[in-house]
Amino acid sequence: MNLPSSLFSSNGLTDGIDTLNKTKIWVPTNPKGAERLAPAIINSESDFYLHRLWGLPNEDLRIKPKYLVTFTVGYDMKDNINAAVKKFSENFTIVLFHYDGRVSEWEEFEWSKRAIHISAKKQTKWWYAKRFLHPNIVAAYEYIFIWDEDLGTEYFNGEEYLKLVRKYGLEISQPGVDPRSSYTWELTLKRDDVEVHNRDCSHDCGYYSHCDIDSNHCSPMWLCCNHIYIIRHYTAIEV
């Protein structure tokens, strides 16, 4: 409804409008599009911690997880994922990316009730990572594991692995794969003579890797199915 300006001025309403314009919130340091929100409302980082619908957020977590592990899964691999999840302590937040759309069936596992479930049909691990593992979301964690669904974890322990990561200062790594597995390459095979290795140029590294002995560097890429990143380097990776 359009009203004549004289009506506003006769009732003294224009003074109130001018006052509103002068006192409105405008915080240029807020993210673009959020300048009208009070500074205390804005938080540049978040996490996957689950919270109740009541009470104080800092009272919700008995243990605040320090690490994040994600699996891209289909329900047909439930037994393998169930075994894998048991290799991670309460220090890990568990996130499942469901590429088959089957989410509710996972409730048969007790741990699934405290896991984060994200579903989008027929998508890949890195499709999920780009959209749901933004650096500002995972910043609360020291290490992030981005894993496939078909990895064998019979001899794996998440906490023990991170002890090696810290011992050797590893920033991007993956556990060695059982030599009996048919789903690996020379570069990712587990070796019994050392705790950690970064290359093996004594053999052909396979289709996905090329070893340059002179430069002591393997390039241009290699197949890595179970990535572990220290968080400061994950934020710098473009996938």
C-alpha positions as CSV (number, residue, x, y, z in Angstrom):
1,M,0.0,0.0,0.0
2,N,1.4,3.4,-1.0
3,L,0.8,6.3,1.4
4,P,1.6,10.0,0.9
5,S,4.8,11.1,2.6
6,S,2.8,13.9,4.4
7,L,1.1,11.2,6.4
8,F,4.4,10.0,7.8
9,S,5.7,13.4,8.6
10,S,2.5,14.4,10.3
11,N,2.7,11.5,12.6
12,G,6.4,11.8,13.3
13,L,7.2,8.5,11.7
14,T,10.0,9.7,9.5
15,D,12.1,10.4,12.5
16,G,11.8,6.8,13.6
17,I,12.8,5.5,10.2
18,D,15.9,7.8,10.1
19,T,16.9,6.6,13.5
20,L,16.5,2.9,12.4
21,N,18.8,3.5,9.4
22,K,21.5,5.2,11.6
23,T,21.5,2.4,14.2
24,K,21.3,-0.7,12.0
25,I,24.1,-3.3,12.4
26,W,26.7,-3.3,9.7
27,V,29.9,-5.3,10.4
28,P,32.2,-5.2,7.3
29,T,34.5,-7.8,8.8
30,N,31.7,-10.4,8.7
31,P,31.6,-12.8,5.7
32,K,30.0,-11.4,2.6
33,G,26.2,-11.4,2.9
34,A,26.3,-11.5,6.7
35,E,27.3,-7.9,7.4
36,R,24.0,-7.2,9.2
37,L,24.5,-9.9,11.8
38,A,26.0,-9.1,15.2
39,P,29.7,-10.1,15.4
40,A,29.1,-12.6,18.2
41,I,26.7,-14.6,16.0
42,I,29.3,-15.3,13.4
43,N,31.7,-18.2,13.8
44,S,34.2,-18.9,11.0
45,E,34.6,-22.6,11.9
46,S,32.3,-25.5,12.8
47,D,32.5,-29.3,13.3
48,F,30.6,-32.6,13.2
49,Y,29.9,-32.7,16.9
50,L,26.4,-33.8,17.7
51,H,24.4,-31.6,20.1
52,R,21.1,-32.0,22.0
53,L,18.1,-29.7,21.4
54,W,18.5,-28.2,24.8
55,G,21.2,-27.3,27.4
56,L,24.6,-25.9,26.9
57,P,26.6,-27.1,23.9
58,N,29.8,-27.5,25.9
59,E,28.0,-30.0,28.1
60,D,26.9,-32.3,25.3
61,L,30.2,-34.2,24.7
62,R,31.6,-36.6,27.3
63,I,34.7,-36.8,25.0
64,K,35.4,-34.3,22.3
65,P,36.8,-36.3,19.3
66,K,40.2,-35.1,18.1
67,Y,40.1,-37.0,14.7
68,L,37.7,-37.5,11.9
69,V,37.3,-40.6,9.7
70,T,35.0,-40.8,6.7
71,F,33.9,-43.8,4.7
72,T,32.1,-43.7,1.3
73,V,29.8,-46.7,1.6
74,G,27.1,-48.9,0.2
75,Y,25.0,-51.1,2.4
76,D,26.4,-54.3,0.8
77,M,29.7,-53.5,2.5
78,K,28.2,-53.2,5.9
79,D,30.2,-56.0,7.5
80,N,33.5,-54.6,6.3
81,I,32.6,-51.1,7.5
82,N,31.5,-52.5,10.8
83,A,34.8,-54.2,11.3
84,A,36.7,-51.0,10.2
85,V,34.8,-48.7,12.6
86,K,35.8,-50.9,15.5
87,K,39.4,-50.1,14.8
88,F,38.8,-46.4,15.8
89,S,38.4,-45.2,19.3
90,E,36.0,-42.7,20.8
91,N,38.6,-40.0,19.8
92,F,37.3,-40.3,16.2
93,T,34.1,-38.8,14.8
94,I,32.7,-41.2,12.2
95,V,31.1,-39.9,9.0
96,L,29.4,-42.2,6.4
97,F,28.8,-41.0,2.9
98,H,26.0,-43.2,1.4
99,Y,26.2,-43.5,-2.3
100,D,23.3,-46.0,-2.5
101,G,20.8,-43.9,-0.5
102,R,20.3,-46.7,2.1
103,V,20.8,-45.0,5.5
104,S,18.2,-46.4,8.0
105,E,19.4,-50.0,7.6
106,W,22.7,-49.0,9.3
107,E,20.9,-48.6,12.6
108,E,21.5,-52.3,13.3
109,F,24.9,-51.2,14.5
110,E,25.1,-49.4,17.8
111,W,27.9,-47.1,16.7
112,S,25.8,-45.9,13.8
113,K,23.6,-44.0,16.2
114,R,26.4,-41.6,17.0
115,A,27.8,-41.4,13.4
116,I,27.1,-38.7,10.9
117,H,25.2,-40.0,7.9
118,I,25.2,-38.0,4.6
119,S,23.3,-39.5,1.6
120,A,23.5,-38.7,-2.1
121,K,23.1,-41.4,-4.7
122,K,25.8,-42.5,-7.2
123,Q,28.5,-40.1,-6.0
124,T,32.2,-40.6,-5.4
125,K,34.4,-40.1,-2.4
126,W,35.8,-36.8,-3.6
127,W,32.4,-35.5,-4.6
128,Y,31.4,-35.8,-0.9
129,A,34.7,-34.4,0.3
130,K,34.5,-31.3,-1.8
131,R,31.0,-30.5,-0.5
132,F,30.9,-31.7,3.1
133,L,34.6,-31.6,4.3
134,H,35.2,-27.9,3.8
135,P,38.3,-26.8,5.7
136,N,36.2,-24.6,8.0
137,I,34.1,-27.6,8.9
138,V,36.9,-30.0,9.7
139,A,39.2,-27.5,11.4
140,A,38.4,-28.8,14.8
141,Y,40.2,-32.1,14.1
142,E,43.9,-32.8,14.2
143,Y,43.8,-35.5,11.6
144,I,41.3,-36.5,8.9
145,F,41.0,-40.0,7.4
146,I,39.2,-40.2,4.0
147,W,38.7,-43.9,3.3
148,D,37.1,-46.3,0.9
149,E,34.7,-49.0,1.9
150,D,36.7,-52.1,0.9
151,L,39.9,-51.7,2.9
152,G,41.1,-54.6,5.0
153,T,41.7,-53.5,8.6
154,E,42.4,-56.8,10.3
155,Y,45.8,-55.6,11.6
156,F,45.0,-51.8,11.8
157,N,44.5,-49.6,14.9
158,G,43.7,-46.0,14.5
159,E,45.5,-44.7,17.6
160,E,48.6,-46.8,17.0
161,Y,48.8,-45.6,13.5
162,L,48.8,-42.0,14.6
163,K,51.6,-42.7,16.9
164,L,53.7,-43.6,13.8
165,V,52.4,-40.5,12.0
166,R,53.7,-38.3,14.8
167,K,56.9,-40.2,15.3
168,Y,57.9,-39.7,11.6
169,G,56.2,-36.3,11.1
170,L,54.0,-37.6,8.4
171,E,51.6,-35.0,7.0
172,I,49.9,-37.0,4.2
173,S,50.0,-40.8,4.5
174,Q,48.2,-44.1,4.2
175,P,48.7,-47.4,5.9
176,G,50.5,-50.1,3.9
177,V,48.2,-52.6,2.1
178,D,48.5,-56.3,2.7
179,P,50.8,-57.8,0.0
180,R,48.2,-60.6,-0.5
181,S,45.6,-58.1,-1.7
182,S,44.9,-57.8,-5.4
183,Y,43.8,-54.1,-5.0
184,T,47.1,-52.4,-4.6
185,W,50.4,-51.2,-6.2
186,E,54.0,-51.5,-5.3
187,L,54.1,-48.0,-3.8
188,T,51.3,-48.8,-1.3
189,L,52.3,-52.3,-0.3
190,K,53.1,-53.0,3.4
191,R,56.8,-53.7,3.9
192,D,58.1,-55.7,6.9
193,D,61.6,-54.3,6.9
194,V,60.6,-50.7,7.8
195,E,57.9,-48.9,9.8
196,V,57.5,-46.2,7.1
197,H,58.5,-46.0,3.5
198,N,57.7,-43.3,0.9
199,R,58.7,-45.1,-2.4
200,D,59.9,-48.3,-3.9
201,C,61.7,-47.8,-7.2
202,S,63.2,-51.3,-7.3
203,H,60.0,-52.5,-9.1
204,D,57.4,-51.2,-11.5
205,C,55.0,-49.0,-9.4
206,G,52.1,-49.9,-11.6
207,Y,49.8,-48.0,-14.0
208,Y,49.0,-45.2,-11.6
209,S,52.5,-44.2,-10.7
210,H,55.8,-43.4,-12.4
211,C,59.1,-43.4,-10.4
212,D,61.9,-41.1,-11.3
213,I,65.0,-42.5,-9.5
214,D,67.2,-39.6,-10.4
215,S,65.0,-37.0,-8.7
216,N,64.0,-39.4,-5.9
217,H,60.4,-38.5,-6.6
218,C,57.3,-40.4,-7.8
219,S,55.1,-38.6,-10.1
220,P,52.7,-37.4,-11.4
221,M,50.2,-39.2,-9.1
222,W,49.5,-42.4,-7.4
223,L,46.5,-44.4,-6.3
224,C,45.8,-43.7,-2.7
225,C,42.6,-45.3,-1.3
226,N,42.9,-44.5,2.4
227,H,44.3,-41.0,2.8
228,I,45.2,-39.5,6.2
229,Y,45.9,-35.8,6.4
230,I,47.2,-33.6,9.1
231,I,44.6,-30.9,9.1
232,R,46.8,-27.9,8.1
233,H,47.8,-29.7,4.9
234,Y,44.3,-30.9,4.1
235,T,43.2,-27.3,3.9
236,A,45.7,-26.6,1.1
237,I,44.8,-29.6,-1.1
238,E,42.7,-29.1,-4.2
239,V,40.9,-32.4,-5.1
